[in-house]
Amino acid sequence: MPTTIALDELQKLIQQAAILVDVLPADEYTREHLPGAINIPLKDIGLSTAATLPRDRLIIVYCHDYE
C-alpha cells in the first residue's frame, strides 16, 4: 500500500541510508529526479531487478507524474 511521507521525513530516511528508486521512464528520469535516486523504470521492475537491490536497506520507490 502506498504511503505518503513529508520531505523532512524523506531527508531523514536518506540520511539513514535509504535508497531512492525512481520508476519513471529513463528519459523522464534524465530530465528530473531527486538527487541520489536510481532509475528502474516501472515497466522493468520484476524479480531480477528487485534482486539487485540490497535487502538490508530501506527502499523508497517513487514516481512523479504531472498528468
Secondary structure in CASP SS format (residue, H / E / C, confidence):
PFRMAT SS
TARGET T0000
AUTHOR 0000-0000-0000
METHOD secondary structure of the structure
MODEL  1
M C 1.00
P C 1.00
T C 1.00
T C 1.00
I C 1.00
A C 1.00
L H 1.00
D H 1.00
E H 1.00
L H 1.00
Q H 1.00
K H 1.00
L H 1.00
I H 1.00
Q H 1.00
Q C 1.00
A C 1.00
A C 1.00
I E 1.00
L E 1.00
V E 1.00
D E 1.00
V C 1.00
L C 1.00
P C 1.00
A H 1.00
D H 1.00
E H 1.00
Y H 1.00
T H 1.00
R H 1.00
E C 1.00
H C 1.00
L C 1.00
P C 1.00
G C 1.00
A C 1.00
I E 1.00
N E 1.00
I C 1.00
P C 1.00
L H 1.00
K H 1.00
D H 1.00
I C 1.00
G C 1.00
L H 1.00
S H 1.00
T H 1.00
A H 1.00
A C 1.00
T C 1.00
L C 1.00
P C 1.00
R C 1.00
D C 1.00
R C 1.00
L C 1.00
I E 1.00
I E 1.00
V E 1.00
Y E 1.00
C C 1.00
H C 1.00
D C 1.00
Y C 1.00
E C 1.00
END
